[in-house]
Amino acid sequence: MNTTLSLSSLQSLIDGNMSDPGSLLGPHPINYRGTQATAIRVFQPNAQSMWVIDSANGVKRPMRRVHPEGIFEAICDESTKNHYKVEMIDKKGETTQSTDPYAVPSMFTDFDRYLLGEGRHHNMYERLGAQLRTVDGVAGVNFAVWAPNAKSVQAVGDFNGWDGRQNAASVMPSLGIWEVFVPHAKPGQKYKFRIQSQSGRWMDKCDPLAFASELPPLTANIISDINTYAWSDGDWMQQRAEFDAMHRPMNVYEVHLGSWQKGPGRTHGWLNYRDLATRLVDYCHRMNFTHIELMPISEHPFTGSWGYQSVGYFAPTSRHGSPEDFMFFVDHMHQNGIGVLIDWVPAHFPKDDHGLRQFDGSALYEHADPRQGEHPDWGTMIFNFGRNEVKNFLIANALFWLDKYHIDGLRVDAVASMLYLDYSREDGQWVPNRYGGRENLEAIDFLREFNIAVHENHPGVVTAAEESTAWPGVSRPTYDGGLGFTYKWNMGWMNDTLRYMRNEPIHRQYHQNELTFSLIYAFTENFMLPLSHDEVVHGKGSLISQMPGDMWQKFANLRLLYTYMWTHPGKKLLFMGGELAQWNEWNADDGPTWELLDFATHRGVQQCVADLNKLVIENPALHYHDFSGEGFEWVDCQNSQDSTLVYLRKGSEGHAPLLVCSNFTPVPRVDYRIGVPEMGFWKEVFNSDSEAYGGSNVGNYPGRETTGVAHHGRPDSIQATLPPLGTTIFRLER
């Protein structure tokens, strides 16, 4: 029997140069000796012999080797094309029976194709990548990848000895998506996509939608089933849908999982997600944090990037375990009342050869023009936000973490770099938009679409923008012209406040406006106040090392800073180690210096932070109107000579107001008269100078009664002692 194929087409198949291997392989109608028949062809380089088995009647037909490289063909009845399997005896003598990959219909429905073409397939992670699939009783994996400019694509991995010729993918020309089903591929096996560029160069690329990867520096992806974990956080998820992000307290603990705590005898001391979950829950309960924010946990090749240069956008880093381990982490947090936010990095990606850069031999995810496609500061590539497929990839990725991992919020990194085409560039190094301006119109559209998709699909989830400029409406609704974020990090408050606190107290009288200026714009956005990892790296030193004065003053200044922050309008975020008054700036290899808790002064700062968190949770005056002028009122902001600030924090009707009195000098202010809005007893509910925190215990316990003397334009007043470098807080006891 002669083959019906030409030698040239066979050689093209063997060389892996075909964009449509299904045109040769699988079942094909032919005219055989005057009758209609089916030619069934397979390519199995490791096969010794092969058969076709008709599933309807069990008839077993031998396949003839038509090429020494392992191409086999059988001529069968016309009806066989709809129901058959192939059986192989490999060169080791082992027998396997499977579905013919090239007889399997596409996993993509017409609706999938339509949404992908529109760039609006928000659950594309259920189609592309490595999807577990069973066809005619045979389990395997459906591989699919977007590579529109590739010449050919193969799935390679443990399942084929990393020889992808028998698992060459076929392309959907209108979408540029390549697809192939691999029978008997299974979870736990490693894989990549082998892509041939138009120039003929072969590249082994990581799957952009892989759910798991090898432990770096190894780079292969791992086939994973992420749909079998039994979640136990139903109550949390139900309540989250009704979460009021405007009026609820939010005390966020920013954590780098790789260095928060270490474990002996482990790779680099990295703890498993499950170990970290139990430890973090206990610590957050002790410290009264309501949420944690994880620095990026998506897979990244370079540990020193802290996760901000990601390659595996859909894979939690294997440094701490498997996808199921991370699901346990989030689940355990939720069962114990702790929300989980993650850093998300859609602004840029690294240049690693196995990653997204030049993915199919062309500028696919990035801009081709380096003035648009390369970031001058970070040595990374910038996503092409004007391409529908790229926007779809990123928005689907955001929704993936909320859907599959129950993440409660996304903090979007480096938003300012996305909004401006000339970010960190000189004249001539950037390309203006179509109107000649510096705004990145495509990135703006992307951020709005991202926020709309998140809030529509996952009510109660929050988004926060790290945005350091005066861009208007970052946290305003998209229908009102805003970008649609829930919160914006208040970088202006952070910079002004730290600059003020670095001044020696004797000079602070000349810088009072650096503290008061933030209240001019405090309610123009929904602000989160961050003292993040960025404030304790790259030579800045730790927070306590930035405080002036002798040892006592440094600790007092740090407690004063935290008290001012926790009583200022806005949600709160503190990076790990800050609550310990850590002396060294953060090092990702070492993490917080937990041994410092052997000293009472450091334990005092830790307790101060825990009590401030509790104060915010228990007093609506400190969280209900964080984003509205209704929640704040100056009593005295003009006494720069004494460097004091006095203000009221207020909740809604029925909530007791709090009177915050801060003294930014080391001189106690005795019998300091303060105007109050109501007569009665004002109980001292917090004092940053308490001896419990390592202070000198100068204060007003148990509180102060009003005196009947009008002051500060108010009908009554109290006389209080303002502790040195401290804050005392009173609550009206009605």
N, C-alpha and C positions, 0 to 999 in steps of 0.2 A: 504494500500500500504506500503510495507516495503522499507526501504532505501537500496540503493545499496552500501553503505559505511560501513566499519567495525567500531566498537566502538573505537578501538585503534587509528585509523586514525582520527576520530572525536575528541578524547581527545587531540591528538597532535596539532590539529588545534586550539582548544580552549585554550590550554596552550601557544600558540604562538611559538611553537618549530619547525615550518615547514620552510624549506628553499624554498619550492615551493608550496605555498598555492593554486596556480592555477591548481595543479594536482588534487585537490578536488573541488575547487570552480569554478564557471563559467559553461559554456556548455561542456558536455562530451558525446560522442557517446556511446550508450549502446544497448544491445539486450534485448528488452522488449516484453515478450510473443511471441517470435519468429519473431519480426519485428525490424527493425532498428529505434531507437528513440534517443532523446536527453534528458539527465538528466541535469537540470539546478539547481545549488545549490548556495545559498548565506549565509553569516554569518552576522546577524544583531542582536546583543544582546538587542537592544532597541526596536525591532519590536514586535508589538502585532499580526499582520497578514501581509502576503505578497502575491503578485500575479505576474505572468508572463504575459506580454501583447505582443502578436505577432504583430509587427509593420506592417506586410504586410496585415493582414486581421482584426486586432483589437480584435482578440479573446483573452479573459482574463481567465487565468487558475489560480486557487488557488495553493499556495505552502504549503506543509505540513511541520510542525515543526518536525524535526527528532531528535532534541536534545533540551533539555530544556534551554540550554544556548543561543539559538537563531540561530540554523542552520536549514535552510529551503531547501526543494527540490521539484521540479516539473518535471514530465515526460511529454515531449512535442514531437510534430512531429519532424522528423529529420531536416526539413527545418527551424525550428524556431531558430536554433543555430546562424544563420547569421543576424537576424533582430528581436531583441526583447528588451523590457525594463522591469524593475522590479518596482513594486509599493509597497509602505510600508505604513502601518498605525502604527505609533509609540505608545508608552505607554501613551502619552499625547493626543492621538486621532488625531494627525496631519497627513495628507497624503502627501507623496512626491513620485515623479516618476523620475527615473534616469536610466542611462546606468549602466549595470553590469560591475564593474571595471575589472573583470576577463574575460570579453569577448572583452576587448579593446586591439587592437594590440599594440605592443611596439612602443614608440616614436623614438626608435633608429633604423636608417637605417643600412643596411649592411656596408655602407661607414663610418657611425659613429663608428660602432664596429671596423672596420679596423683601423681607425685613433686612436681610444682610445687604441687599442692593441699595436699600434706602439708608443704611447705616443706623438702624434703630432696633437691632436684635439684642435687647438688653439681657437676655439669658443665653447668649451665644456660647457661654461656658458649658452648656448642656448639649452642644453640637460639635464644636471644634475641640481640638486637643485629642486626648486619648480617652474615648468613651467605651465603657464596658457594654458589650452587646452579645446577645445570643441569637443565632440564626439557624433555623431548622434543628434546634436542639444542641447546636455546637456553640460553646462559649468562646468569645474572643474579644478583640478590641477594635473599635472603629477609629482610625487615625484620620484627622483632617487638619489642614493648615492653610492659612492665607499666604500665598506667594505668587502674585499675579505675573511677575516678570521672570519666573523660573523657567528653565528649559525642561527640567524633569525633577521629580521629587520621589524619595523612597522613605519608607519607615524602616529604621534599622534598630536592632536591639538584641537582647538576650534570646528573643524568640526566633531569630533567624541567624544567629552567630554573627551578627553585625554585617551580614551580606544582604543588602536591601534589594537585590535584583528581582527576587521572587515576590517582593512586596512593594512594587512600584505603584505609585498613586496615579489616578486619573484626574484630570483637571476639569472643573466646571468653567468653561471659557468666559462666561459673562461675569463671573464673580472672582475668578482667580484663586479659587479654593481647590486644593488637591485632597483626594479622599481615597482610602483603601481600607478594607476590612482584613484583619489578620486573625485567622482561626487559632485557637489555643493560646494566644497571648493572654497573660493573666497578671493580676495585681502582684506587685513586688518586683516585676521584671524591669530592667533599665532600658531606656530607649532614647533616640533622638530622631530628628528629620535630616536626611542627607539630601541636600539641595544642589542642583546644578544650575549655575547662572547661564545667561545667554552667551557669555564668552567661553563656556565649557568648563569653568572652574567648579570643583566639587567642594561643598562646605558641610560640616556636621553642625547643625544648629539645635539649640534647645527649643522645646515646644513653648511658644509664648503663653499657652493656656495650660501648661502642666500643673498638676495638683501637688506634686512632690518632686524633690530633687535629691541627689546624693549630697553627702556632707562635703562642703568645700574643703580643699580646692578641687575635688572631683566635680564634674559638671553634668553628668547624665541625669535625665529625668527618670522618675519612677512611676509606673502605672499604679494608680490608686483608686480605690472605691471610697468616695467621700460621702456616700449616701446611706451608710449602715449604722452610723453612730446613733444611740438612743438618747436623745436630749431629755433633760429633766427640769428645764427652766420655763415650763409653760406659764406659770404664774407671773414670772418676771416679764416674759414677752407680751403677755396680755396687758399688764400694767404699763409697759413701755409705750404701747400704742397711744396711751393717754398722757404721756409725760409732758408736763408743762415746762418747756425749756426757759420760759421767760421768768417764771415766778418761783421755781424750785431752787433749793440750794445746790451748788455744784462745787465741791472741793476736789480738785484733780491732783493726783500724784503721778508725775511723769517718771517713767521707768525705762531703763535700758536692761532688757532681760538678761543679756549676756554678762552683765557686771553687777547687777543689784545684789545678788548673793552668789557665792561660788560653792562648789561641792568637791571634796577631795576625791582623787582617783578618777576623775572624769576628764574627757577631752577639753582642754583649756579651762577646766573647772565648770563647764556649762552644765547647768541643772536641767532636768527634763521639765517640760511644761507642767506636768502633774505635780512635781515637787514644788515648782514655783507657785502654782495655784494655791496650795494649802498654806505656804508661807506668806504669800501676799495677802490672802484673805485675813489671816490672823493679824498681820501688821496694819492693814487698812482699818480693821475694826478697832484696834488699839489706838490708832491715830485719827479716827473719825473722818477718813477720806471717803467720799461718796463714789468716786470714779478713779480708775487708773487710765493713764494714756501711755501706750506702748510706742516707743520709737520703732521705726518700720520693722515689721516682722516678715515681710515678703523676702523670698530667697535672694541673697546677694553674694557675689563671689568674694568681695574684699571685706573682711571683718572690720577693718579700720574705717570703713565708710559709715559705720553705725547703722547700716541698712538704707541709707539715703541714695545708694546707687544700686538699684534693683535690676535683676535679670528675670527672676521668676515672679511675675506680678500676681499669679494665682496660687502660689505655693508658700505656706508658712515655712520659715527657715528650718532646715533639718538639724540645725545646731542644738535644738531643744527637743527633738522628737518628731513624731509623725503627725499628719493632719488630724488623726483622731486624738492624739495627745493634746493638740492645741484646742480642739473642740472641748475636751474635758476641762481645759484651763478656763475657757469662757463660761462653760456651763457651771463650773464650781463657783466662779465669781458671782454669777447671776443667782445661784441658789442661796448665796450668802449676802445678797443685797448690794453688790458692787458692780457698777457699770464699767464697760470696757470700751475705750476709744483707742484708735490706732492712727499713727502717722501714715499718710498716704501721699505718694510722690508722683504726680502726673506731669511734673514740669520737665523732667529730664531723665535720661538713662545712660548707663556707662557704655564704653566702646569695646568691651570684651568681645572677642571674635565669636564666641558661642551664643551671643545675645542678639538683641534686636537690630543692632547697627548693620546696614547693608544686608538685610535679612535674606533677600533672594538675589543678591548681587546688585541691587539697586537701592537708592534712598527710598525706603518703603515707609517706615515709621517716622523717619526724620526728614527735615528739609534737605534738599540736595545742595543748596547754597549755604556755605558755612556761615555767612552773615546772619542767617536765620536758623541754621540747623546745629550750630555748635555753641556751647556755653563757654565764654572766655574765662570764667572764674573757676569752674569745677572740672573742666576737661571732659565734659559729657555732651551727649547729643540732646537736642530739643525736639520734642514731639511736633509733628506737623498737624496742628489742630484744625487746619482747613480741610483735611482729608476725612471724609465720612467714616471710612473704615477705621481710622485711628481714633476718632472720637468714640465710635462704637466700642472699640477694644477697651478704652479707658473707663467709659461709663459702665459697661458691663462688669469691669473689674471692681469698681466701687460697689456695685450692687451685689456682686458675688460675695464679698466679705460680710455684708449685712444679711444676705440670704443663707449662705452655707455655714457661716461661723457665728451668726447672731451678734455681730459687732454693733455697738450702740452709737457709734459716732466716728466721723473721719475728720482728722485735723489735716488740712491740705497744706503741704509744705511749699514754700517759695512762691506764693501767689504773685508777689510783686514782679518777680522775674518773668512771669507769664503775661502780665498785663501790658508791659512796655517793651516795644521792639528794640529800644536803645538801652535796655537795662545793662549796666556795666560795660557799655560800648562807647567808643569815641566817634566823632563825626567821620562818616565814610565807612564805618564798620557795621552799619545796619541798613535795612531796607524799609522805607516808609510804607505805610498802608496805602490803600487805593485813593485816599483823600489827601495823601501827603503828610499824615500825622504819625505820631510815635506810638499810638495805641495799637495793641495786637487784637484786631477785631475778631479774628477766628478764635483766639483764646478766650475772649470775653463771651462769645457765643457758647463755647464749650463749657465754661464754668456755669453759665446759666442753665444749660441743658442738664449738666451734672446735678445741680441742686434741685431742679424740678424733678428729675428722675428719682433721686434719693427720697425726697419728701413725699412724693406721690406713692411710691412703692413701699415705703417703710415709715409710716407715721411714728413720731416720737424719737426717731434717730436725729442726731444733731450733726451739723457740719461747722467747722471752725477754720477760718482763713488766717494763715500767717502772712499778713500783708502790712508792710512797713511804711507805706506812703499815705497821702491824703486822698486816695481814690474814693470818690463818694459812693455811698450806698452799698458797701460790701455786704453788710448784714441786713439789707432791706429786700423786700420781696421782688421777684423778677417782674411781676405785673406792675410794679411801681418804678421800674427802671433800675432796680438794684441787681446785685449778683446772686442773691438768694441764700447766702450763708446764714446759719443760725447765729453764729458769733464771729467776731473779729478779734484777734489778739491785739491788745493795746500796747503796741511797741513804743509809742510816744510816752505813755505813762511810765513804762519800764525804764526807758533811757533817762527821762527827766528825774525820776525818783532816785535811781542809783547815782546819777551825777550829783544830786543834792546830798545824798547820804555820804558820799566820799569827802565832802567838805568837812574841815575841822569845825566843831560846833561854834567857835567864836566867829567864824565867817558865814555861818548859815543865815544870819540876819540880812545878808545882801542877796540871798538866793531864794527868798520865800516864794517868789512867783513860780519857781520850778516845781513846787508842790501844788500850788493852787491852780496853775494853768490847766491841768487835766480836767477840772470841773467845768471849764468853759465848753469843752466838746464831749464831755463824758456820756451824753445821752444822744449824740448824733449817730452812734452805732450801738449794737449789742456787744459790749466789750467783755473780753476775758482778760484778766490781769495775769501775765506770765512772768514768772522767774524760772526760765527754762534752762535746759542744758547749754544753750547758746551763751548764757551769761556767766558760765563757769568753765570755759574752755579757751584754747588758743591764746594763752598768756594773760587772760583777764584775772585769773586767780579765783578762789572760792568767794562766796558772798561774805563770809566773816572776815576774810583777809582784805576785802575791799573797804571794810569799815575803819574809820580813823580812831586814834586814841590808844590808851593803854589796854591791857587785857580786859579789865572790867568794862571799860567803855566800849570795846569791840562787841562784847556779848550783849551789853545793854542796847547798843545801836542796832544790832541784828534783831533783837526782840522788838524794838521800836519799829523797825522797817516792816516786820511781819504784821504787827498790829495795825499799822497804817494801811497796809495792803488788804488785810482781811476786813477792815471796816470801810474801805473805799468802795464805791459802787462798781459792780462787775463780778463775774464769776472768777474763781481763783485756780491757779495752777502753780505747783512747786515741783522742781526737779529733785529727784532722790539725792540724799546727802545734805541738802540744804537744811533739813529738819534736824540734822546732827551737828550743825555748825562745823562742818568739815573744813579743815585747814587747807588741804591740797585741792587744787582745781581737779575737776573730774578727769579720770583716766579710764578709758573703756576696758583696759586690761585688768584694772584693780577694783574699780567700783568704790562705794562708800567705805569710809573707815569706821567700821562698826565698833572697834575697840575704844573709840572715844567715849562711848557710853559708860566706861568705867569711871569717868570724871563727872562730878555733880553739875558742873557748869554746862556741859554738853547735854546731859540728861535734862537739865532745866529748859534748854531751848527746845528739845524734842517735846517735852510736856507742854510748853507754851504753844507750839504748833497744834498739838492734839486738842488743847483747850480752846484755841481759836476756831478750829474746825467745828467743835461742838457748839461753840457760841453762835456760829453762823447757822448751823442746823436748827438750833432750838429757838432762835429769835428771828421771826419773819422780818423785823426791821432791817436785818442785815442781808436779806436775799430777795424779798418779795418785789421790791421796786428797784432792782439793780439797773434797769435800763430806762428809768423814768425819773424826772426831776421831783416827782412826788415823794421819792424815797430819800431825798437828801436836802439838807438846809444848813447853810453856814450860820454859825453863831458868832464866830470871830476868826477871820482869816487875815487880819491886817496888823496883828501885833508881831511885826517882823523883828522888832528890837529884842523881844523875849524869845523869839523863835517858837511860838506856840500856835497851835491850831485847835479850834473847838468847832464841832459840827454835830448835827443831829442826823441819825438814820431812822427812817420811819417806814412802817409797813402799811397795811391797809387799815381800815377802821376796826378798832378793837385790839390792834396790836400795840403793845407798849413801845414807846420810842426809846432809843438809846442815845445817850449823850457821850460823845467821844472827845476826850481832852488829852492832847499830846504836847509834850515838852521836848523839843529837839536840842536842848542844852543840858549839861551836867549839873545845872544849878536848880535845886528844888524851888518851886513856886508855891509859897505858903499863903493861905487865906486868899487864894486867887478867886475873884468874884466872876461868876459865870451866869449869864442870863438864861432862864429856862422858860418854856412855854406854858407850864402848868405848875401849880403849887402842889406840895406833897413831899413824900420821902423818895429821894433818888438813891437807890441801892447801888453800891459798887459791885459790879458783877465780874469785872476783870481788871487786873493790874499787871502790866508787863514787868513791873519792878518787884513783883512778889518774890519772897525768898524761896518759894517753891520752884521758881524759874532761875534762881541764881542771882536775884536782885537784892536791893538794900531794904526792901519792905517798907518803903515810904508810900503811904497811901491814905485812904479814907474809910477804912472798914469801920462799921458795916455800910456806911453811906452818909448822905447829907440831907438835912431837912431844909426846905426853902425858907428864906428869911423875910419875905415880904418886901424886899427892896428891888425895884425895877432896875434892869441893867441890860445892855446890849439890845435895847429896843424891845425888850420883853417884860411882861408884867411882874415877873418874880425872878429870884436868883438863888444860887447856892454859893457858899464859900468852900473851896476845895483846895487840897494840896496836890499839885502836879509833880509827880516823881521825876527825878533826874533821868534824862534820856529815856523817858517812859511814857506810857499811855495808860490812863485810867478811864474806865467805861462805866457809866451809870445807867440804870434802867428805872424808869418811873414806876413806882409801886402804887397802883391806883387802888 
